[in-house]
Each structure stands twice: as structure tokens, then as C-alpha cells.
């Protein structure tokens, strides 16, 4: 089934460790996004990419980095994890940055201890 | 600042009608979206409004008033499977989505 795949599904991480969350889509969408979702808050955009080779900062980019080497993959890296990065992370994609619909992966539940 | 407001939680009865409101203040407006999110799952697209008025799609309808910064999602003939969170999001002048915290809808038999 076409869509977005995120890995891992969940992870417990020691503070200070490096972690990469993986995201792959097979819909040939140009735009991809990383959000975090915390209880009582709306989804907050971390980073985005409008097309392969370009990335941009969202609302809460500090402590996170991304790369977009090709159309399909958009990994999110936490260089040195901190407890405040405990959250559910969603990757999403859309045909283009101005498209109506964003399609979401199943999410990665990350706990930083 | 940018702000999306929607009720935290609502309760309704199976078979009834419920209206979930959303008010917004954003830097620019390029459309309003409603997404459904079941517990532990990904958000999925429900509806999109860019012009004033009502958009109907089966049991779900969404209304927009740009002058009032207001939208609602209307769910008819409620089913138990409609128990979920409903997320309101506005696309701003930079074409980024600004999300509300979501409304948790509880359906009782």
C-alpha cells in the first residue's frame, strides 16, 4: 500500500544520545514535513522540505536537523537528545507545498530519559 | 501571534449531531483544514475550505466564515467509530499549516 513509512515505531533514548528518525514515502510527493505532537498542543512544524535538495526551518527547529538527498527520504536527526524532546513525531508529505492535503505517517513515539 | 482555538473535549450521543467550532487568528489565510485523528494513529484529512460557505461530504460538513475567523465541523448520524480527535488547521501566508490542539470527541451509546 502506497504511503509514508516511519521507523522506529517507538524508542526510549538516553539523554545526550544521537538519534535519527526515518521517513520514507513512495507517492513521489515533492514536499515533506516533520511535526511533533505534545499533549494539549497542536502539531508543531519542526522542519520541512519543498523539494529534494532543499530544507527549511519550521516553528520549533532547535535541536533537530534534516536532510533531503532524494524525493523519497526525509530523516530527522536529534544530535544530542534532551528530555524536552520526548514527544510523538509525525512525518507528512504533500504533492507540493501549496497542495491541499498532507498525508501522515503512523508516527514515532520517542521518550528521552 | 498566530492562534487556533477549539474546545478541548466534547461528548455526544450515538445517532445525534455535533458541531465542533474553530476560531483562528493567523498571518494571512490560504485555506482551513479539518483532520481526524484516532487515538494512537496518524491524522487523516477530512475537509478543506478556502471560500466562505458550507462544504458537504457525506455525514461530515465544514463551514467557513473568513470575515469572522471562524469555522465549524458538523458531524451527523454519529457512530461510535467517530470517537476521535478533530484537528483544525489554517494555512498561513507562508503556506505553512498552523494547527489547533484538537477537540477530543467522545461518543456515548
Contacts between the chains, C-beta under 8 A, distances in Angstrom:
chain1	res1	chain2	res2	distance
A	35	B	99	8.0
A	40	B	101	5.9
A	41	B	101	5.7
A	42	B	4	6.4
A	42	B	87	7.1
A	42	B	89	7.6
A	42	B	98	7.5
A	42	B	99	3.3
A	42	B	100	5.1
A	42	B	101	4.9
A	42	B	102	6.9
A	43	B	43	7.4
A	43	B	87	7.2
A	43	B	89	7.7
A	43	B	97	7.7
A	43	B	99	4.2
A	44	B	99	7.4
A	45	B	96	6.1
A	45	B	97	7.2
A	48	B	96	7.5
A	58	B	96	7.1
A	90	B	42	6.3
A	90	B	43	7.4
A	97	B	95	5.3
A	98	B	30	7.7
A	98	B	95	5.3
A	100	B	31	7.1
A	100	B	33	7.7
A	100	B	45	7.9
A	100	B	48	5.0
A	101	B	45	4.7
A	101	B	48	7.4
A	102	B	45	7.3
A	102	B	97	7.0
A	103	B	45	7.6
A	104	B	42	3.8
A	104	B	43	5.2
A	104	B	44	7.2
A	105	B	42	6.2
A	106	B	41	6.9
A	106	B	42	5.3
A	107	B	41	7.8
A	107	B	42	6.0
